[in-house]
Amino acid sequence: MTVPDPGDLANIGADGRQLRLFIGVIALFFTFGQALLLTAFDMPLPLRASVFVPAWITALCLLQVRGST
């Protein structure tokens, strides 16, 4: 039984990884900006919790780029 090369298991190509990296970086800046503004203007906690969604998208995109999935 042979173990496949991890590079052969990628289900997205270079273009897909580049797109996910781009979206992840844009979402990262949006997340930091949103968190900064909501904290600076002392918004209520439920509104500050809305940072979770863009942070989740950021993490998902960057982890997919790293894992080539």
Secondary structure, DSSP 8 states (H G I E B T S, - for coil): -----GGGG-SS-HHHHHHHHHHHHHHHHHHHHHHHHHHHTT--HHHHGGGHHHHHHHHHHHHHHHHT-
